[in-house]
Amino acid sequence: MASSMVTSSQPNRPPRPNLAFRQLRGHRSPAEFAALVRRAAREIGERVSCDARYVGRVEAGEIRCPNYAYERVFLHMFPGRTLADLGFAPRSSVRGRAARPEPAATGETPGALEPYDTQDPYDTHENHEESDVLRRAFMTGGGATVAAALGPFGLTIDAAAAEQPTRRAGSSEAAALEEAVRRIRLLDDRHGADGLYRRAAAPLRAAYELLDAGATRQTTVDRLHSGAGELAISVGWLAHDSGRFDDARSHYAEALATARMTGDDALEAHAFCNTAFLARDAGRPREAVRAAQAAQRVGRPLGSARLMSLLALREAGGWAGLADRTGCEQALARAQALFERGHSDADPEWMSFYGEAELEGLEAQCWSTLGDWPRAARHARRAAQLQDPHFTRNIALYTAELADDLARGGRPDEAALAGIQVLDLLDQVQSSRIQTMLAGTARVLLPHRRASGVSEFLERHTSLPRPM
């Protein structure tokens, strides 16, 4: 199995629920509490990616002791309390050795890339090494380096085991598959898709080989199907974001077929959601509307208002592409009303990216498609301001949208400033979508090359390495 699945040498025992932590959450939903954790992290300059899944794992006792970043955040949230007061075990007992001193700074917040603390006995040391490897990998873009970076993150499911016809998959393979999905999403949030897509396709092949091998328990079979479908969507999104639309369409169709074979409504809604987004970007707005409406039909019984809000936004994007302002405005109004109902336990794990910033960003894209540049710029600016710092790719995306809207709206100086902010992020983010947007902005700004700041943006943009 991949190294991320290595566990402590302590004997296996069922986790003990963390009742103290659950009591501190009070009446809030896990997603609402996760939002409070992220806010507290920002207050002290930490960067953690807490979501409802992480809160659930803490309360279930799966995370017996948080990593150092989370420790600082929790102690900030609950002053005067110790980790023991919060229901956690001593770090030395979890690691099976004396607690080490806090690692030296490496230029990146400890734990920032690891919201799912697996409690590997070496995780403190490895988190720092992995952060450095990832940063180098995505800055250089080298294929071999990227492969080395992805290996420790659970993206190399045991394909050799899957190839053995008599070897049936078990819960460990299902867990590795689920973890691979989370790691891909996390890396994409930080760095974009271009350096990740081809390397992430390998575990997808292995996942379907595991399905072919079968499993002894129906619960494991269900987890494998769901995990393979979600992995297909994640790999499809990497293809989508890196401009490989045909590949993305194939992966989304694969996920949709998996969902329908197993009657997995949540997976089907997710597949239709991404299909709608792809259709919009590929210039097929009517298909985008139909796919979004299909997603809403299958997703409504799931009980997540936030899911339905996102799906309404997907529909709005299709209506905008059809130049149907009325249809777009109606869908946007539904999206806003549903969003205001707040989080619930029914919200899918994959929707951790969907907050107020994404709502504003998608609305900005609708107004941009309709040619209402001032309105689009207003929403894009708000999206960039609201975005959680963890989502580096989205900050770059929203700022690129802002630059383009300002340029087309006749505000070249402001557009150039926003464009330069995006260029400053491109040593961390590799996304063909963002590169394409910047190229369009540069073309619009070319006649204004003598304006303040525009020449600097154009010169820096011209010197960018072209995407492979």
TORKOL-4160 file (C-alpha; in steps of 0.2 Angstrom, whole numbers, padded with zeros to 4 digits, m for minus):
468
<pt num="1" X="0000" Y="0000" Z="0000"/>
<pt num="2" X="0005" Y="0018" Z="m0002"/>
<pt num="3" X="0015" Y="0026" Z="0012"/>
<pt num="4" X="0001" Y="0037" Z="0018"/>
<pt num="5" X="m0008" Y="0021" Z="0024"/>
<pt num="6" X="0007" Y="0016" Z="0036"/>
<pt num="7" X="0000" Y="0015" Z="0053"/>
<pt num="8" X="0008" Y="0015" Z="0071"/>
<pt num="9" X="0015" Y="0000" Z="0078"/>
<pt num="10" X="0002" Y="0000" Z="0092"/>
<pt num="11" X="m0010" Y="m0014" Z="0092"/>
<pt num="12" X="m0026" Y="m0011" Z="0082"/>
<pt num="13" X="m0041" Y="m0005" Z="0093"/>
<pt num="14" X="m0057" Y="0003" Z="0090"/>
<pt num="15" X="m0056" Y="0022" Z="0092"/>
<pt num="16" X="m0064" Y="0030" Z="0107"/>
<pt num="17" X="m0076" Y="0044" Z="0103"/>
<pt num="18" X="m0070" Y="0061" Z="0108"/>
<pt num="19" X="m0085" Y="0067" Z="0118"/>
<pt num="20" X="m0076" Y="0082" Z="0125"/>
<pt num="21" X="m0073" Y="0089" Z="0108"/>
<pt num="22" X="m0091" Y="0085" Z="0103"/>
<pt num="23" X="m0098" Y="0094" Z="0118"/>
<pt num="24" X="m0088" Y="0110" Z="0113"/>
<pt num="25" X="m0096" Y="0110" Z="0096"/>
<pt num="26" X="m0112" Y="0112" Z="0104"/>
<pt num="27" X="m0127" Y="0115" Z="0093"/>
<pt num="28" X="m0117" Y="0119" Z="0077"/>
<pt num="29" X="m0116" Y="0107" Z="0063"/>
<pt num="30" X="m0099" Y="0100" Z="0059"/>
<pt num="31" X="m0097" Y="0111" Z="0043"/>
<pt num="32" X="m0102" Y="0127" Z="0054"/>
<pt num="33" X="m0089" Y="0122" Z="0067"/>
<pt num="34" X="m0076" Y="0119" Z="0054"/>
<pt num="35" X="m0079" Y="0136" Z="0047"/>
<pt num="36" X="m0076" Y="0143" Z="0065"/>
<pt num="37" X="m0059" Y="0133" Z="0065"/>
<pt num="38" X="m0054" Y="0140" Z="0049"/>
<pt num="39" X="m0058" Y="0158" Z="0055"/>
<pt num="40" X="m0048" Y="0155" Z="0071"/>
<pt num="41" X="m0034" Y="0149" Z="0061"/>
<pt num="42" X="m0033" Y="0165" Z="0051"/>
<pt num="43" X="m0034" Y="0175" Z="0067"/>
<pt num="44" X="m0017" Y="0168" Z="0072"/>
<pt num="45" X="m0009" Y="0167" Z="0055"/>
<pt num="46" X="m0011" Y="0148" Z="0053"/>
<pt num="47" X="m0017" Y="0139" Z="0037"/>
<pt num="48" X="m0028" Y="0124" Z="0040"/>
<pt num="49" X="m0041" Y="0116" Z="0029"/>
<pt num="50" X="m0053" Y="0110" Z="0041"/>
<pt num="51" X="m0070" Y="0104" Z="0035"/>
<pt num="52" X="m0085" Y="0093" Z="0041"/>
<pt num="53" X="m0075" Y="0077" Z="0038"/>
<pt num="54" X="m0061" Y="0082" Z="0049"/>
<pt num="55" X="m0072" Y="0087" Z="0063"/>
<pt num="56" X="m0081" Y="0070" Z="0061"/>
<pt num="57" X="m0065" Y="0061" Z="0062"/>
<pt num="58" X="m0060" Y="0070" Z="0078"/>
<pt num="59" X="m0076" Y="0067" Z="0086"/>
<pt num="60" X="m0076" Y="0048" Z="0081"/>
<pt num="61" X="m0059" Y="0047" Z="0089"/>
<pt num="62" X="m0050" Y="0043" Z="0073"/>
<pt num="63" X="m0038" Y="0058" Z="0076"/>
<pt num="64" X="m0031" Y="0055" Z="0093"/>
<pt num="65" X="m0020" Y="0070" Z="0093"/>
<pt num="66" X="m0020" Y="0084" Z="0081"/>
<pt num="67" X="m0005" Y="0090" Z="0071"/>
<pt num="68" X="0004" Y="0106" Z="0078"/>
<pt num="69" X="m0005" Y="0118" Z="0067"/>
<pt num="70" X="m0022" Y="0112" Z="0073"/>
<pt num="71" X="m0016" Y="0111" Z="0091"/>
<pt num="72" X="m0012" Y="0130" Z="0090"/>
<pt num="73" X="m0029" Y="0134" Z="0082"/>
<pt num="74" X="m0039" Y="0123" Z="0095"/>
<pt num="75" X="m0029" Y="0131" Z="0110"/>
<pt num="76" X="m0033" Y="0148" Z="0103"/>
<pt num="77" X="m0051" Y="0144" Z="0101"/>
<pt num="78" X="m0052" Y="0138" Z="0119"/>
<pt num="79" X="m0040" Y="0148" Z="0130"/>
<pt num="80" X="m0035" Y="0140" Z="0146"/>
<pt num="81" X="m0038" Y="0122" Z="0140"/>
<pt num="82" X="m0025" Y="0109" Z="0136"/>
<pt num="83" X="m0026" Y="0096" Z="0123"/>
<pt num="84" X="m0032" Y="0084" Z="0136"/>
<pt num="85" X="m0046" Y="0095" Z="0141"/>
<pt num="86" X="m0051" Y="0094" Z="0122"/>
<pt num="87" X="m0052" Y="0075" Z="0123"/>
<pt num="88" X="m0035" Y="0072" Z="0114"/>
<pt num="89" X="m0022" Y="0059" Z="0119"/>
<pt num="90" X="m0004" Y="0065" Z="0123"/>
<pt num="91" X="0007" Y="0067" Z="0108"/>
<pt num="92" X="0020" Y="0054" Z="0115"/>
<pt num="93" X="0007" Y="0041" Z="0117"/>
<pt num="94" X="0000" Y="0043" Z="0099"/>
<pt num="95" X="0018" Y="0043" Z="0091"/>
<pt num="96" X="0024" Y="0028" Z="0102"/>
<pt num="97" X="0039" Y="0038" Z="0107"/>
<pt num="98" X="0044" Y="0053" Z="0117"/>
<pt num="99" X="0036" Y="0069" Z="0109"/>
<pt num="100" X="0049" Y="0078" Z="0098"/>
<pt num="101" X="0051" Y="0097" Z="0099"/>
<pt num="102" X="0040" Y="0107" Z="0087"/>
<pt num="103" X="0049" Y="0106" Z="0070"/>
<pt num="104" X="0059" Y="0121" Z="0064"/>
<pt num="105" X="0050" Y="0133" Z="0052"/>
<pt num="106" X="0052" Y="0128" Z="0033"/>
<pt num="107" X="0044" Y="0143" Z="0026"/>
<pt num="108" X="0027" Y="0134" Z="0026"/>
<pt num="109" X="0014" Y="0132" Z="0040"/>
<pt num="110" X="0015" Y="0115" Z="0048"/>
<pt num="111" X="0000" Y="0105" Z="0043"/>
<pt num="112" X="m0006" Y="0117" Z="0030"/>
<pt num="113" X="m0006" Y="0103" Z="0017"/>
<pt num="114" X="m0013" Y="0090" Z="0028"/>
<pt num="115" X="m0031" Y="0092" Z="0035"/>
<pt num="116" X="m0033" Y="0074" Z="0037"/>
<pt num="117" X="m0021" Y="0069" Z="0051"/>
<pt num="118" X="m0018" Y="0050" Z="0049"/>
<pt num="119" X="m0007" Y="0049" Z="0064"/>
<pt num="120" X="0007" Y="0041" Z="0055"/>
<pt num="121" X="0021" Y="0039" Z="0068"/>
<pt num="122" X="0032" Y="0050" Z="0057"/>
<pt num="123" X="0019" Y="0063" Z="0052"/>
<pt num="124" X="0027" Y="0078" Z="0060"/>
<pt num="125" X="0043" Y="0075" Z="0051"/>
<pt num="126" X="0035" Y="0069" Z="0034"/>
<pt num="127" X="0023" Y="0083" Z="0033"/>
<pt num="128" X="0037" Y="0096" Z="0032"/>
<pt num="129" X="0047" Y="0085" Z="0020"/>
<pt num="130" X="0031" Y="0083" Z="0009"/>
<pt num="131" X="0027" Y="0101" Z="0010"/>
<pt num="132" X="0044" Y="0105" Z="0003"/>
<pt num="133" X="0044" Y="0092" Z="m0010"/>
<pt num="134" X="0027" Y="0098" Z="m0016"/>
<pt num="135" X="0032" Y="0116" Z="m0017"/>
<pt num="136" X="0047" Y="0111" Z="m0027"/>
<pt num="137" X="0037" Y="0100" Z="m0038"/>
<pt num="138" X="0024" Y="0112" Z="m0043"/>
<pt num="139" X="0036" Y="0127" Z="m0045"/>
<pt num="140" X="0047" Y="0117" Z="m0057"/>
<pt num="141" X="0034" Y="0107" Z="m0066"/>
<pt num="142" X="0046" Y="0092" Z="m0069"/>
<pt num="143" X="0036" Y="0076" Z="m0072"/>
<pt num="144" X="0048" Y="0065" Z="m0062"/>
<pt num="145" X="0048" Y="0077" Z="m0047"/>
<pt num="146" X="0029" Y="0078" Z="m0048"/>
<pt num="147" X="0028" Y="0059" Z="m0047"/>
<pt num="148" X="0039" Y="0059" Z="m0032"/>
<pt num="149" X="0028" Y="0071" Z="m0024"/>
<pt num="150" X="0012" Y="0062" Z="m0027"/>
<pt num="151" X="0018" Y="0045" Z="m0021"/>
<pt num="152" X="0018" Y="0049" Z="m0002"/>
<pt num="153" X="0000" Y="0056" Z="m0004"/>
<pt num="154" X="m0009" Y="0040" Z="m0007"/>
<pt num="155" X="m0010" Y="0042" Z="m0025"/>
<pt num="156" X="m0002" Y="0026" Z="m0029"/>
<pt num="157" X="m0015" Y="0013" Z="m0025"/>
<pt num="158" X="m0008" Y="m0005" Z="m0024"/>
<pt num="159" X="m0011" Y="m0009" Z="m0043"/>
<pt num="160" X="0000" Y="m0024" Z="m0041"/>
<pt num="161" X="m0012" Y="m0032" Z="m0029"/>
<pt num="162" X="m0027" Y="m0027" Z="m0040"/>
<pt num="163" X="m0019" Y="m0037" Z="m0054"/>
<pt num="164" X="m0020" Y="m0053" Z="m0044"/>
<pt num="165" X="m0036" Y="m0061" Z="m0049"/>
<pt num="166" X="m0038" Y="m0071" Z="m0033"/>
<pt num="167" X="m0035" Y="m0056" Z="m0022"/>
<pt num="168" X="m0051" Y="m0047" Z="m0017"/>
<pt num="169" X="m0051" Y="m0029" Z="m0011"/>
<pt num="170" X="m0054" Y="m0026" Z="0007"/>
<pt num="171" X="m0057" Y="m0010" Z="0018"/>
<pt num="172" X="m0039" Y="m0005" Z="0017"/>
<pt num="173" X="m0040" Y="m0003" Z="m0002"/>
<pt num="174" X="m0056" Y="0006" Z="0000"/>
<pt num="175" X="m0049" Y="0018" Z="0013"/>
<pt num="176" X="m0033" Y="0021" Z="0001"/>
<pt num="177" X="m0045" Y="0025" Z="m0013"/>
<pt num="178" X="m0055" Y="0037" Z="m0003"/>
<pt num="179" X="m0039" Y="0045" Z="0003"/>
<pt num="180" X="m0033" Y="0047" Z="m0014"/>
<pt num="181" X="m0048" Y="0057" Z="m0019"/>
<pt num="182" X="m0045" Y="0069" Z="m0004"/>
<pt num="183" X="m0027" Y="0071" Z="m0008"/>
<pt num="184" X="m0030" Y="0075" Z="m0027"/>
<pt num="185" X="m0043" Y="0088" Z="m0022"/>
<pt num="186" X="m0031" Y="0096" Z="m0009"/>
<pt num="187" X="m0017" Y="0097" Z="m0021"/>
<pt num="188" X="m0028" Y="0104" Z="m0034"/>
<pt num="189" X="m0034" Y="0118" Z="m0022"/>
<pt num="190" X="m0016" Y="0123" Z="m0019"/>
<pt num="191" X="m0008" Y="0121" Z="m0036"/>
<pt num="192" X="m0020" Y="0119" Z="m0050"/>
<pt num="193" X="m0022" Y="0104" Z="m0062"/>
<pt num="194" X="m0008" Y="0105" Z="m0075"/>
<pt num="195" X="0006" Y="0097" Z="m0065"/>
<pt num="196" X="m0006" Y="0084" Z="m0058"/>
<pt num="197" X="m0017" Y="0077" Z="m0071"/>
<pt num="198" X="m0007" Y="0063" Z="m0080"/>
<pt num="199" X="0000" Y="0057" Z="m0063"/>
<pt num="200" X="m0017" Y="0056" Z="m0055"/>
<pt num="201" X="m0024" Y="0045" Z="m0069"/>
<pt num="202" X="m0014" Y="0030" Z="m0063"/>
<pt num="203" X="m0023" Y="0027" Z="m0047"/>
<pt num="204" X="m0040" Y="0029" Z="m0057"/>
<pt num="205" X="m0034" Y="0014" Z="m0068"/>
<pt num="206" X="m0030" Y="0004" Z="m0052"/>
<pt num="207" X="m0046" Y="0009" Z="m0044"/>
<pt num="208" X="m0056" Y="0001" Z="m0058"/>
<pt num="209" X="m0045" Y="m0014" Z="m0057"/>
<pt num="210" X="m0049" Y="m0016" Z="m0039"/>
<pt num="211" X="m0068" Y="m0016" Z="m0044"/>
<pt num="212" X="m0065" Y="m0030" Z="m0057"/>
<pt num="213" X="m0056" Y="m0040" Z="m0043"/>
<pt num="214" X="m0071" Y="m0039" Z="m0032"/>
<pt num="215" X="m0073" Y="m0038" Z="m0013"/>
<pt num="216" X="m0080" Y="m0050" Z="0000"/>
<pt num="217" X="m0092" Y="m0038" Z="0008"/>
<pt num="218" X="m0105" Y="m0028" Z="0000"/>
<pt num="219" X="m0101" Y="m0013" Z="0011"/>
<pt num="220" X="m0083" Y="m0013" Z="0004"/>
<pt num="221" X="m0090" Y="m0015" Z="m0014"/>
<pt num="222" X="m0101" Y="0000" Z="m0011"/>
<pt num="223" X="m0086" Y="0010" Z="m0005"/>
<pt num="224" X="m0075" Y="0005" Z="m0020"/>
<pt num="225" X="m0089" Y="0010" Z="m0032"/>
<pt num="226" X="m0092" Y="0027" Z="m0024"/>
<pt num="227" X="m0073" Y="0030" Z="m0022"/>
<pt num="228" X="m0069" Y="0025" Z="m0040"/>
<pt num="229" X="m0083" Y="0036" Z="m0046"/>
<pt num="230" X="m0077" Y="0051" Z="m0036"/>
<pt num="231" X="m0059" Y="0048" Z="m0041"/>
<pt num="232" X="m0065" Y="0048" Z="m0060"/>
<pt num="233" X="m0073" Y="0065" Z="m0056"/>
<pt num="234" X="m0058" Y="0072" Z="m0048"/>
<pt num="235" X="m0047" Y="0066" Z="m0062"/>
<pt num="236" X="m0060" Y="0073" Z="m0075"/>
<pt num="237" X="m0059" Y="0090" Z="m0066"/>
<pt num="238" X="m0040" Y="0090" Z="m0068"/>
<pt num="239" X="m0042" Y="0087" Z="m0086"/>
<pt num="240" X="m0055" Y="0100" Z="m0087"/>
<pt num="241" X="m0045" Y="0113" Z="m0078"/>
<pt num="242" X="m0030" Y="0109" Z="m0089"/>
<pt num="243" X="m0040" Y="0112" Z="m0105"/>
<pt num="244" X="m0042" Y="0093" Z="m0110"/>
<pt num="245" X="m0060" Y="0094" Z="m0112"/>
<pt num="246" X="m0062" Y="0077" Z="m0122"/>
<pt num="247" X="m0053" Y="0068" Z="m0108"/>
<pt num="248" X="m0064" Y="0077" Z="m0095"/>
<pt num="249" X="m0080" Y="0072" Z="m0104"/>
<pt num="250" X="m0074" Y="0054" Z="m0104"/>
<pt num="251" X="m0070" Y="0053" Z="m0085"/>
<pt num="252" X="m0087" Y="0062" Z="m0081"/>
<pt num="253" X="m0096" Y="0049" Z="m0091"/>
<pt num="254" X="m0087" Y="0035" Z="m0083"/>
<pt num="255" X="m0092" Y="0042" Z="m0066"/>
<pt num="256" X="m0110" Y="0044" Z="m0071"/>
<pt num="257" X="m0110" Y="0026" Z="m0077"/>
<pt num="258" X="m0103" Y="0020" Z="m0061"/>
<pt num="259" X="m0116" Y="0030" Z="m0051"/>
<pt num="260" X="m0131" Y="0023" Z="m0061"/>
<pt num="261" X="m0125" Y="0005" Z="m0060"/>
<pt num="262" X="m0125" Y="0006" Z="m0041"/>
<pt num="263" X="m0139" Y="0018" Z="m0039"/>
<pt num="264" X="m0128" Y="0031" Z="m0030"/>
<pt num="265" X="m0138" Y="0047" Z="m0031"/>
<pt num="266" X="m0125" Y="0057" Z="m0023"/>
<pt num="267" X="m0112" Y="0052" Z="m0035"/>
<pt num="268" X="m0124" Y="0054" Z="m0050"/>
<pt num="269" X="m0128" Y="0072" Z="m0044"/>
<pt num="270" X="m0109" Y="0076" Z="m0043"/>
<pt num="271" X="m0106" Y="0069" Z="m0060"/>
<pt num="272" X="m0120" Y="0079" Z="m0068"/>
<pt num="273" X="m0114" Y="0094" Z="m0059"/>
<pt num="274" X="m0096" Y="0093" Z="m0067"/>
<pt num="275" X="m0103" Y="0089" Z="m0084"/>
<pt num="276" X="m0114" Y="0105" Z="m0083"/>
<pt num="277" X="m0098" Y="0115" Z="m0079"/>
<pt num="278" X="m0088" Y="0107" Z="m0093"/>
<pt num="279" X="m0102" Y="0109" Z="m0106"/>
<pt num="280" X="m0103" Y="0128" Z="m0101"/>
<pt num="281" X="m0084" Y="0130" Z="m0103"/>
<pt num="282" X="m0084" Y="0119" Z="m0120"/>
<pt num="283" X="m0097" Y="0131" Z="m0128"/>
<pt num="284" X="m0112" Y="0119" Z="m0126"/>
<pt num="285" X="m0123" Y="0130" Z="m0115"/>
<pt num="286" X="m0139" Y="0121" Z="m0119"/>
<pt num="287" X="m0131" Y="0104" Z="m0113"/>
<pt num="288" X="m0125" Y="0114" Z="m0097"/>
<pt num="289" X="m0143" Y="0118" Z="m0093"/>
<pt num="290" X="m0149" Y="0101" Z="m0096"/>
<pt num="291" X="m0135" Y="0093" Z="m0086"/>
<pt num="292" X="m0138" Y="0105" Z="m0071"/>
<pt num="293" X="m0157" Y="0102" Z="m0071"/>
<pt num="294" X="m0154" Y="0083" Z="m0071"/>
<pt num="295" X="m0142" Y="0085" Z="m0057"/>
<pt num="296" X="m0155" Y="0095" Z="m0047"/>
<pt num="297" X="m0168" Y="0081" Z="m0050"/>
<pt num="298" X="m0157" Y="0067" Z="m0043"/>
<pt num="299" X="m0149" Y="0078" Z="m0030"/>
<pt num="300" X="m0165" Y="0086" Z="m0022"/>
<pt num="301" X="m0169" Y="0071" Z="m0011"/>
<pt num="302" X="m0152" Y="0071" Z="m0004"/>
<pt num="303" X="m0157" Y="0086" Z="0008"/>
<pt num="304" X="m0142" Y="0097" Z="0005"/>
<pt num="305" X="m0147" Y="0115" Z="0002"/>
<pt num="306" X="m0129" Y="0120" Z="m0002"/>
<pt num="307" X="m0128" Y="0106" Z="m0016"/>
<pt num="308" X="m0144" Y="0113" Z="m0024"/>
<pt num="309" X="m0137" Y="0130" Z="m0023"/>
<pt num="310" X="m0122" Y="0125" Z="m0033"/>
<pt num="311" X="m0132" Y="0116" Z="m0045"/>
<pt num="312" X="m0143" Y="0131" Z="m0048"/>
<pt num="313" X="m0127" Y="0141" Z="m0052"/>
<pt num="314" X="m0122" Y="0128" Z="m0064"/>
<pt num="315" X="m0139" Y="0130" Z="m0073"/>
<pt num="316" X="m0137" Y="0149" Z="m0072"/>
<pt num="317" X="m0120" Y="0148" Z="m0081"/>
<pt num="318" X="m0129" Y="0138" Z="m0095"/>
<pt num="319" X="m0143" Y="0151" Z="m0097"/>
<pt num="320" X="m0129" Y="0165" Z="m0098"/>
<pt num="321" X="m0121" Y="0156" Z="m0112"/>
<pt num="322" X="m0138" Y="0155" Z="m0121"/>
<pt num="323" X="m0139" Y="0174" Z="m0118"/>
<pt num="324" X="m0155" Y="0171" Z="m0108"/>
<pt num="325" X="m0153" Y="0185" Z="m0095"/>
<pt num="326" X="m0170" Y="0181" Z="m0087"/>
<pt num="327" X="m0167" Y="0162" Z="m0085"/>
<pt num="328" X="m0149" Y="0167" Z="m0078"/>
<pt num="329" X="m0156" Y="0179" Z="m0065"/>
<pt num="330" X="m0170" Y="0167" Z="m0059"/>
<pt num="331" X="m0157" Y="0153" Z="m0057"/>
<pt num="332" X="m0145" Y="0165" Z="m0048"/>
<pt num="333" X="m0159" Y="0170" Z="m0036"/>
<pt num="334" X="m0163" Y="0152" Z="m0032"/>
<pt num="335" X="m0144" Y="0149" Z="m0029"/>
<pt num="336" X="m0143" Y="0163" Z="m0017"/>
<pt num="337" X="m0159" Y="0158" Z="m0007"/>
<pt num="338" X="m0153" Y="0140" Z="m0006"/>
<pt num="339" X="m0136" Y="0146" Z="0000"/>
<pt num="340" X="m0143" Y="0156" Z="0014"/>
<pt num="341" X="m0151" Y="0141" Z="0022"/>
<pt num="342" X="m0133" Y="0137" Z="0027"/>
<pt num="343" X="m0123" Y="0121" Z="0030"/>
<pt num="344" X="m0131" Y="0104" Z="0035"/>
<pt num="345" X="m0124" Y="0087" Z="0039"/>
<pt num="346" X="m0131" Y="0081" Z="0021"/>
<pt num="347" X="m0118" Y="0092" Z="0012"/>
<pt num="348" X="m0107" Y="0081" Z="0002"/>
<pt num="349" X="m0088" Y="0080" Z="0007"/>
<pt num="350" X="m0083" Y="0086" Z="m0010"/>
<pt num="351" X="m0092" Y="0103" Z="m0008"/>
<pt num="352" X="m0079" Y="0109" Z="0005"/>
<pt num="353" X="m0073" Y="0122" Z="m0009"/>
<pt num="354" X="m0091" Y="0129" Z="m0010"/>
<pt num="355" X="m0093" Y="0145" Z="0001"/>
<pt num="356" X="m0097" Y="0163" Z="m0002"/>
<pt num="357" X="m0082" Y="0166" Z="m0012"/>
<pt num="358" X="m0086" Y="0152" Z="m0025"/>
<pt num="359" X="m0104" Y="0159" Z="m0025"/>
<pt num="360" X="m0098" Y="0176" Z="m0029"/>
<pt num="361" X="m0085" Y="0169" Z="m0042"/>
<pt num="362" X="m0098" Y="0159" Z="m0052"/>
<pt num="363" X="m0110" Y="0174" Z="m0052"/>
<pt num="364" X="m0096" Y="0185" Z="m0059"/>
<pt num="365" X="m0094" Y="0172" Z="m0073"/>
<pt num="366" X="m0112" Y="0173" Z="m0077"/>
<pt num="367" X="m0112" Y="0192" Z="m0078"/>
<pt num="368" X="m0096" Y="0192" Z="m0088"/>
<pt num="369" X="m0104" Y="0180" Z="m0101"/>
<pt num="370" X="m0119" Y="0192" Z="m0102"/>
<pt num="371" X="m0107" Y="0206" Z="m0105"/>
<pt num="372" X="m0111" Y="0216" Z="m0089"/>
<pt num="373" X="m0093" Y="0220" Z="m0085"/>
<pt num="374" X="m0095" Y="0232" Z="m0070"/>
<pt num="375" X="m0107" Y="0219" Z="m0062"/>
<pt num="376" X="m0095" Y="0205" Z="m0066"/>
<pt num="377" X="m0080" Y="0214" Z="m0059"/>
<pt num="378" X="m0089" Y="0218" Z="m0043"/>
<pt num="379" X="m0093" Y="0200" Z="m0039"/>
<pt num="380" X="m0076" Y="0194" Z="m0045"/>
<pt num="381" X="m0067" Y="0207" Z="m0033"/>
<pt num="382" X="m0078" Y="0201" Z="m0019"/>
<pt num="383" X="m0074" Y="0183" Z="m0023"/>
<pt num="384" X="m0055" Y="0186" Z="m0022"/>
<pt num="385" X="m0057" Y="0195" Z="m0005"/>
<pt num="386" X="m0068" Y="0182" Z="0003"/>
<pt num="387" X="m0058" Y="0166" Z="m0003"/>
<pt num="388" X="m0050" Y="0156" Z="0011"/>
<pt num="389" X="m0031" Y="0157" Z="0009"/>
<pt num="390" X="m0029" Y="0138" Z="0007"/>
<pt num="391" X="m0038" Y="0139" Z="m0010"/>
<pt num="392" X="m0023" Y="0147" Z="m0019"/>
<pt num="393" X="m0029" Y="0141" Z="m0036"/>
<pt num="394" X="m0046" Y="0149" Z="m0033"/>
<pt num="395" X="m0038" Y="0166" Z="m0028"/>
<pt num="396" X="m0029" Y="0166" Z="m0044"/>
<pt num="397" X="m0044" Y="0161" Z="m0054"/>
<pt num="398" X="m0055" Y="0175" Z="m0046"/>
<pt num="399" X="m0042" Y="0188" Z="m0048"/>
<pt num="400" X="m0039" Y="0183" Z="m0066"/>
<pt num="401" X="m0058" Y="0185" Z="m0069"/>
<pt num="402" X="m0057" Y="0202" Z="m0061"/>
<pt num="403" X="m0043" Y="0207" Z="m0072"/>
<pt num="404" X="m0052" Y="0202" Z="m0088"/>
<pt num="405" X="m0069" Y="0210" Z="m0082"/>
<pt num="406" X="m0060" Y="0227" Z="m0078"/>
<pt num="407" X="m0050" Y="0226" Z="m0095"/>
<pt num="408" X="m0066" Y="0223" Z="m0105"/>
<pt num="409" X="m0075" Y="0236" Z="m0095"/>
<pt num="410" X="m0063" Y="0250" Z="m0099"/>
<pt num="411" X="m0052" Y="0251" Z="m0084"/>
<pt num="412" X="m0035" Y="0246" Z="m0090"/>
<pt num="413" X="m0025" Y="0252" Z="m0075"/>
<pt num="414" X="m0035" Y="0242" Z="m0062"/>
<pt num="415" X="m0035" Y="0227" Z="m0074"/>
<pt num="416" X="m0016" Y="0227" Z="m0076"/>
<pt num="417" X="m0014" Y="0228" Z="m0057"/>
<pt num="418" X="m0026" Y="0213" Z="m0054"/>
<pt num="419" X="m0016" Y="0204" Z="m0068"/>
<pt num="420" X="0000" Y="0207" Z="m0060"/>
<pt num="421" X="m0007" Y="0199" Z="m0044"/>
<pt num="422" X="m0011" Y="0184" Z="m0053"/>
<pt num="423" X="0006" Y="0183" Z="m0061"/>
<pt num="424" X="0013" Y="0183" Z="m0043"/>
<pt num="425" X="0004" Y="0168" Z="m0039"/>
<pt num="426" X="0009" Y="0157" Z="m0054"/>
<pt num="427" X="0024" Y="0151" Z="m0046"/>
<pt num="428" X="0012" Y="0141" Z="m0035"/>
<pt num="429" X="m0002" Y="0137" Z="m0047"/>
<pt num="430" X="m0002" Y="0128" Z="m0063"/>
<pt num="431" X="m0019" Y="0130" Z="m0072"/>
<pt num="432" X="m0022" Y="0131" Z="m0091"/>
<pt num="433" X="m0039" Y="0139" Z="m0087"/>
<pt num="434" X="m0030" Y="0154" Z="m0078"/>
<pt num="435" X="m0016" Y="0155" Z="m0092"/>
<pt num="436" X="m0030" Y="0156" Z="m0105"/>
<pt num="437" X="m0039" Y="0170" Z="m0096"/>
<pt num="438" X="m0023" Y="0180" Z="m0094"/>
<pt num="439" X="m0019" Y="0178" Z="m0112"/>
<pt num="440" X="m0037" Y="0185" Z="m0116"/>
<pt num="441" X="m0034" Y="0200" Z="m0104"/>
<pt num="442" X="m0017" Y="0204" Z="m0112"/>
<pt num="443" X="m0025" Y="0205" Z="m0129"/>
<pt num="444" X="m0038" Y="0217" Z="m0123"/>
<pt num="445" X="m0025" Y="0228" Z="m0114"/>
<pt num="446" X="m0013" Y="0228" Z="m0129"/>
<pt num="447" X="m0020" Y="0245" Z="m0136"/>
<pt num="448" X="m0018" Y="0252" Z="m0119"/>
<pt num="449" X="0001" Y="0247" Z="m0117"/>
<pt num="450" X="0006" Y="0265" Z="m0113"/>
<pt num="451" X="m0006" Y="0266" Z="m0098"/>
<pt num="452" X="0001" Y="0265" Z="m0080"/>
<pt num="453" X="0005" Y="0248" Z="m0075"/>
<pt num="454" X="m0001" Y="0240" Z="m0091"/>
<pt num="455" X="0016" Y="0239" Z="m0099"/>
<pt num="456" X="0023" Y="0230" Z="m0084"/>
<pt num="457" X="0009" Y="0217" Z="m0085"/>
<pt num="458" X="0011" Y="0214" Z="m0103"/>
<pt num="459" X="0030" Y="0212" Z="m0102"/>
<pt num="460" X="0029" Y="0200" Z="m0087"/>
<pt num="461" X="0015" Y="0190" Z="m0096"/>
<pt num="462" X="0025" Y="0189" Z="m0112"/>
<pt num="463" X="0040" Y="0182" Z="m0102"/>
<pt num="464" X="0029" Y="0168" Z="m0095"/>
<pt num="465" X="0033" Y="0150" Z="m0101"/>
<pt num="466" X="0020" Y="0144" Z="m0112"/>
<pt num="467" X="0010" Y="0129" Z="m0105"/>
<pt num="468" X="0015" Y="0112" Z="m0112"/>
